[in-house]
Every structure is written in structure tokens, then in C-alpha cells.
Amino acid sequence: MLWNCPYCNHPITPKTLKSVKLEAEDGRRAMLCPACDQEVEMDVHPAEYWQLAIPAVGLLFLWWASKSGGDTAMVLAGGVVAAGLVTTMVVKKRVLGPWRRFRIPPSKASRKP
């Protein structure tokens, strides 16, 4: 995932990201790039939500396998958990690798420098 500013392409880390109160907009809080002081917004990819759902499915299969008590159920549950881990790694590498974490807010997009 690319953690760069959409304005100046400066790398942003969670430690350097500034959150300030905007006086002109009734005290609304906004995130600012530490290099160019332009407002940025988090851009969440829908695949990030699926990454949270995959371990939940694995936990459901493990719960089911523990209730059924069979060896086949445990092997099946282990396979689902392993497939979930592999799927999460592939999504992180292929889908989220080139994704930009920050975007220009829609209200500011028409005023891009």
C-alpha cells in the first residue's frame, strides 16, 4: 500500500500525519500532510473489509470442527484456515500493493494545485 501524499508524493507515516481542527469549518478535524500542509483523506479499499471476514470464516469452521469432534472436520477446518491465510497474503500483495492509502477529499478535488 502506498502511503504517499496525493499532492506532493511525500511519504506519510501514522506518526507524521497531522490531525488539526479547522477553524473555518466549525472545528471539523482534518488530516494534513506533514510536508505540504494540504488536507488528505483515508481511502479504504473494499478488499480490506474482506480481509477481516476471512479469519472470521476460519474461526467458524474451527468452532464447527470442535463441536463435531471428527478428524475429517479438523482437517477441513485447517484447510479453510490455511486457504484464508494464503488469500489474505495474495490480496495484500496483488490488490492492496498499488493502492494509494490517501486521497484528495472530494470537496477539495476541484481546487487541486
C-alpha positions as CSV (number, residue, x, y, z in Angstrom):
1,M,0.0,0.0,0.0
2,L,1.3,3.4,-1.0
3,W,1.4,5.8,2.0
4,N,2.2,8.9,-0.1
5,C,0.6,12.3,-0.2
6,P,-1.6,12.8,-3.3
7,Y,-0.4,16.4,-3.6
8,C,3.4,16.3,-3.2
9,N,4.0,12.5,-3.2
10,H,5.8,12.8,0.2
11,P,5.8,9.5,2.2
12,I,3.4,9.8,5.2
13,T,3.6,7.6,8.3
14,P,1.0,7.3,11.0
15,K,3.4,9.1,13.3
16,T,3.9,12.1,11.0
17,L,0.3,12.5,9.9
18,K,-1.2,15.6,11.5
19,S,-4.7,15.9,12.7
20,V,-5.8,19.5,13.2
21,K,-9.0,21.4,13.9
22,L,-10.2,23.6,11.0
23,E,-11.4,26.9,12.3
24,A,-13.1,27.9,9.0
25,E,-15.3,24.8,9.0
26,D,-16.8,24.9,12.5
27,G,-14.0,23.0,14.2
28,R,-14.1,19.9,12.0
29,R,-10.9,17.8,12.3
30,A,-8.9,17.0,9.2
31,M,-5.7,15.1,8.4
32,L,-2.9,17.2,6.9
33,C,0.2,16.1,5.0
34,P,3.3,16.9,7.1
35,A,5.3,18.2,4.1
36,C,2.8,20.4,2.2
37,D,0.0,21.0,4.8
38,Q,-2.7,20.0,2.4
39,E,-5.8,18.1,3.6
40,V,-5.8,14.4,2.8
41,E,-8.4,11.7,3.4
42,M,-8.1,8.0,4.1
43,D,-9.0,5.9,1.1
44,V,-10.2,2.5,2.3
45,H,-10.3,-0.3,-0.3
46,P,-13.3,-2.7,-0.1
47,A,-10.9,-5.7,-0.1
48,E,-9.7,-4.5,3.4
49,Y,-13.2,-5.5,4.8
50,W,-12.9,-8.9,3.1
51,Q,-9.6,-9.4,4.8
52,L,-11.4,-9.1,8.1
53,A,-14.1,-11.5,7.1
54,I,-11.7,-14.3,6.0
55,P,-10.4,-15.0,9.6
56,A,-14.0,-15.0,10.9
57,V,-15.0,-17.7,8.5
58,G,-11.9,-19.7,9.6
59,L,-12.9,-19.3,13.2
60,L,-16.4,-20.5,12.4
61,F,-15.0,-23.6,10.7
62,L,-12.8,-24.3,13.7
63,W,-15.8,-23.9,16.1
64,W,-17.8,-26.3,13.9
65,A,-14.9,-28.8,13.8
66,S,-14.5,-28.7,17.6
67,K,-18.2,-29.4,18.0
68,S,-18.3,-32.3,15.5
69,G,-15.2,-34.0,17.0
70,G,-14.2,-35.8,13.8
71,D,-10.7,-35.9,12.3
72,T,-12.1,-35.1,8.9
73,A,-13.7,-31.9,10.3
74,M,-10.4,-30.8,11.8
75,V,-8.5,-31.4,8.6
76,L,-11.2,-29.4,6.7
77,A,-11.1,-26.6,9.2
78,G,-7.3,-26.5,9.0
79,G,-7.5,-26.3,5.2
80,V,-10.0,-23.4,5.4
81,V,-7.7,-21.5,7.8
82,A,-4.7,-22.1,5.6
83,A,-6.7,-21.0,2.5
84,G,-7.7,-17.9,4.4
85,L,-4.1,-17.0,5.2
86,V,-3.0,-17.5,1.6
87,T,-5.9,-15.5,0.3
88,T,-5.1,-12.7,2.7
89,M,-1.5,-12.6,1.6
90,V,-2.5,-12.6,-2.1
91,V,-5.0,-9.8,-1.5
92,K,-2.4,-7.7,0.4
93,K,0.2,-8.2,-2.3
94,R,-1.8,-8.0,-5.5
95,V,-4.8,-5.9,-4.8
96,L,-3.6,-3.6,-2.0
97,G,0.0,-3.3,-3.1
98,P,-0.5,-0.5,-5.7
99,W,-3.4,1.1,-3.8
100,R,-2.9,4.7,-2.5
101,R,-3.9,5.0,1.2
102,F,-4.7,8.7,1.0
103,R,-6.8,10.7,-1.5
104,I,-7.8,14.3,-2.0
105,P,-11.1,14.9,-0.3
106,P,-14.0,15.3,-2.7
107,S,-14.7,18.9,-1.5
108,K,-11.1,19.9,-2.3
109,A,-10.6,17.9,-5.6
110,S,-11.8,20.8,-7.7
111,R,-9.1,23.0,-6.1
112,K,-6.1,20.7,-6.6
113,P,-2.9,22.7,-7.1
